[in-house]
């Protein structure tokens, strides 16, 4: 590709991906999750294969747009479905375990690219085309299997007995409620998502700038993702045990900051330190990102509102992907001052938004401890039970 075509191909994915997040979750309420999620997976697997065989830049852009439409419903839909089965402080471990699959995929993509490099010229296709073709085929096969293993809503899940279903629904009962400060949650996620996308887009390129060959750079990316996965899962387990989120988001921002500062001064530090910086950026970003999804759901409204809020958070947050795809300029290689500088700034947009959200939650909880809203105890029973987090006995979690 020539000029900024690579950035354009990355950029166009995010427009439909952002726009279709909320509509996809609305459709999920009408269609069985096992059917909807496996269906969109199958479709984007087919389009990924097409991405590998297209002969023109226009065809590539069309494929990227279609993949954006199809992938839009997967992450928010999966988060919403997982949320239906767990209470507030049982959720983070499950979310991070799910999210770690994408980190694992990042590690595997490096080893897969290394293996596929030897397929150059087979059937007349370049080796990079085989990456899309084989990953697309694998996606379709996984999607077909997923149809039979994805659980549907608790109300209709076949693996539950009637007694188990009743206990689960009672345990996870969430009435309709006015959500916590959603705007802060959107900005938090927007700030940190840029880091995740910047890492996935440009880590191999940055590694090549450190002196490794293209194939070697793919291999050297594997430990980066492996360490990030361990960090994400460990943080989730501890976060649920402590029933606390904020400190983990701040820790992730601080770790990522160390990485960005190192890369911004990379001309004066050795290769080993620059390589360590990628571990810090990836580990910090992937520590924070899933914690933010859990934190929103922990303080969010009833089932319908949760589905919309999760989609809004992920949809708006993925505007960070629009930024990430347009801040790393070829002419700035290998320093990428704009890319690393903007990414550092966005990390602290996330950090400051997390602090603002924390202050909001603390203020609300203190006000309720002091009796604000106690008059709502006098409401009729039915209306009082539907107050959700407006109920004077409800306490936000942070």
N, C-alpha and C positions, 0 to 999 in steps of 0.2 A: 504494500500500500504506500501511497505517496502523501507527503505533507501531513495534514491533520486528519487523514481518513481513519486512522486507528482510533483517535479520540472521538471522532464522529460515530464510528461503529459502536463504541462503548456508550456514548451519550444517548443515542436514540432508543436504546433498551429501556432507559429509566422513565421516559415520558409515559408510555402506556403502563409500565410497571407501577408507577405512582398513581395514575388515574384510575386504575382498575382494582386497587386494593379493597376499597370499601364495597363497590358493587359485587365483587367476588364473595365477600363474606356475607352479603345479603342473600346471594344465591345459595350459599352453603346452608342457610337456614331452611331452604326449600328442598334441597337435595341431600340424600344420604352422604355423609362424609366419605365413606368408602368408595362411593361412585364418583363424587366430585373430585376428590383429591387424586385418585388413581387416573381419572379421565384426563385432567389437565397435565398430569405427569406424562401420560402416553403421548398426548399431542405435542408437548414441547420436546419430547424425545425424538419424534419424527422430524420436527422442524430443525432440531440440532443436526440430524443427519443431512438435511437439505443444506444447512449452513456449511457442511463439509464439502459438498459437491457443487455449490454455486460457482459460476464462472465470472461473475461481475460484482463490482462494488455495490451496485444498486440491488442486486439479489441478496448480498450480505446484509445490507441495511434492512431490507424487507424481512429477512429471517430474524434479525435482532428485534425488530418491532413486534413480530408475532410471538417471539419467546417472552418478551416483556409482558404482553397481554396474558399469556398462559401461566407464567410463573407468579403473576401478581397475587393469585389466590392461595398459593401454597403456604407461605410462612404465616400470614395472619390466620388462615384457616386452621393450620396445625396448632398454633398457639391457643386459639380459642377452644379447639377440641380437647387439648390436654387440660386446659383450665376447668373443663366441665367435670373432671374426675378427682380433683384434689382441692383441699382447703388451702387457705392463704400461705401457711408456712410449711406446706408439703409441696408447693408448686415449683419453687426455684430449682431444686435438684432435678426435677423432670424436664423443665424447660432447658436447662443447661446441657443435660444429657442429649436432648434432641438437637440443640444448637451445635453441640460438639460434632455431630455427624457432618455438618458443613465444614468444620475445621479439619476433620479427618479426610474429607474429600479434597481439601486443599493440599494435604500431605500426599494423598494418593495420586493427585493429578501430576505432581512432580515425578513420582516414580513411573507413572503411566507414560508421561511424555518422554522420559528417558528410554523406556522400552520401545515405544512406537517410533523413536528416531531411526530405528533400523528398518522401518517399513518404507523408507523413501523409494518411490518409483513403482511400488506394487500396484497393479491394475491401472497404472498411469497416474496415480495420485501422489502428491507430495506428502511427506510424513505429517505435517501439521494438519492436513485435511483428514488424515486417518484418526487424529485425536477426536475431532468432532464426530466423525462417523461411528467410531467404536463407543464413545461416551453416549451418543444418542441411542444406539442399539441397546446398551446396558440400561439406560433410563427406561426404555420401553419394557424391557424384561422385568425390571424391578417394579414398574407401575402395574403390570399385569398381576404380579404376585401380591402387590399391596392391596389390590381389590379384595383379596380374601383374608388379609390379616389386619387391616385398619378397622378399629372399633367404631361403631356408630354412636349416636347419642346415648347417654346412660338410660334414658327411658326405653330404648329399643335394643340395647346391647344384649346379644344372645348368650354371652358368657356369664351373665349375671342371673342368679336365681331371683325370684320375686322378693324374698326377704333381703338379699344383698342389695338389690336395686333400691328398695325402700330406705335402707340404712344409708346408702351412698347419696341419694337425693336429699335426705334429711341433713346429712353431714355437710353437704356442699350448698345448702339452700342459700340463694341470693335473691332477695327481693328487688323490685325496681328501685333504684336510688340515683340521686344526683351524684355524679362522679366527683372525685377530687380534682384538683387543678390540672386539667388535661393539657392546657397550653404549655406548661412547664415540661410535662412529659414528652410532648412533641419536640420541643427544642433540645431537650437532653439527648434524645435518640438521634436527632438530626446531627448534632455535634459529633457524636462518636461513630456514626455509620461511615462517615468519610474515611476514618482510619481503616475500617475493615475493607472497604472497596479499594482504597489506595494500595493496601498490602496485596490484595489479590491481583490487581491490575499490573502492578509494577515491581513486585519483589524479584521475579526472575531477571527483569531488565536491570534493576539495581545491583543484583548479584553479578551479572555480567560486567557491570562497570567496576566491580571489585577485582576483576581480572580473571574470572572463571569463564570457560567456554559456555555456550548456550546449554548444552546437555548437562554439563557439570553444575551449572546454576540451578537447573531443575532439581537435581539431586540434593543440592545444598539447601533447598527450600523445605525439604521434608522435615528436618529436625525443628525448624521454626514453628511449623504447624503442630507437630507432636507436642512440643512444650506448651504451646497455647492451649491445646486440648486438655492437658493435665491441669493447667492453671484454672481453666473455666470450670471443670468438673469439681475440683477441690474447693474452689470459692463457693460454688453453689451449695455443696454439702455443708460447709461451715456456716454459710449465710442462713440456711434453713434451720440449722441447729441453734444459732444465736437469735433467730427471728429478727434479723436486721439486714438492711440493704445499703444504706447511704455510704458507710465506711468502705464498702467494696467498690462502689462506683468511683469514689475519690481515689482509692488506691490504684485502680486501673488507669485513671487519668494521669496520676503521678508517674506511674511506670512508663506509660506511653510518652510522656513529656521527656523523660530521660533519653529515650530513643530518638525523638525528634531533635533534641538539642545536640546530641552526638552527630547526627547526620547533617545538621546545619553547620557544624564545624568540622566536617569530615576531612577537609584538606590538611588538617593538622593532627589527625589521629590515625593509628595503624588500621590495617584491614580487619584485624580481629575485633577491634572496638566497633567498627562499622557493622560487622556481621552481628555482634551482640546487640547493636541498636535495633536491628530488625526483629530480634527476639523480644525486646522490650516493647516495641510498637505493637507487634502482633499480639503478644501476651496481654498487654494492658488493654488494648481495644476489645479483644474477645473475652476478657474478664468483665468489662463494663457492659457491653452491649446486651447480653441476655439478662443480666441483673435488672436492667432498665425495663425490659418487657415484663418481668415478674413483678417489679415494684408498681408499675401501672396497674396490672391486674389485681394486685393485692388491695388497692384502694379505689377500685373502679366500681361502676354502677352495675345494675342487674344484667341478666344474660344478654338481652338485646343490645343494651348500651355497651357491654363488654366487647361484643363482636365488632361493633362500629369503632369503639375506641382503640382496640388492638390494631384494626386495619388502618385507622387514621395515624396512629403512632408509627407503624411500619411504613405506611405510604409517605407521609410527610418526611419521616426520617430518611427515607431513601433519596430525598433531594440531595442528601450528602453524596450520593453516588453521582449525581449530575456534576457536583463540584469536583469530586475526585477524578472524573474522566476528563477534566478540562484544565487542570492546574500543573500537570507534569509536561513541560515543553521540551521537545528534542534539543532545541538550541541551548537549553540550560544544563544538559547532561554533562558530567555526572553529578553536579551539585544539586540540581533541582531545588533551588532556593525558594521559588514560588510555591512549589508543591509541598515541601516540608514545612515552610512557614505558615501557609494557609491551614494545613492539617493540624499544626500545633495550636493555632488560634481556635480552630473548631473544636479541638479537644477540650479547651477551656471554656468554650461556649457551653459544652456539655457539663463541665465541672461546676460552673457558676449556676447553671440552671438546676443542677442537682441540689446545690446549697439552698437556692430559693425555694425549691419544692420542699426540702426538709424544714425550713423555717415556717412555711405555710402549714405543714402537718403538725408541727409542734404547737404553733399558735392555736390551731383548731382544737387539738386535744386539751390544751390548758383551758381554753374557753369552756369546754364541756365539763371539765373537772370543776370549774367555778359555777356551774349551774346554768350556763347559757343554753337556752333551748329546752329547759326542763318542762316548760308549759306544754310541750308536745306529748308528755306522758298522759295528758288529759284528753287526748284525741280518742275517738272511737277505736276499738281494738283492731278492726280490719285496716283502718287507715294508718294506725300506728305501726302495724306490722309491715306495712309497705313503705315505710320511710327509708329503709336501707341505711346508708351512711349519713342520712339526715337524722337518724334516730339518736336521741341524746345519749344513749348508752354505747353507741358505736365509737370505737377508737381507731384512728388511722395508724398504719404501721410504717415505721421508717428504720 
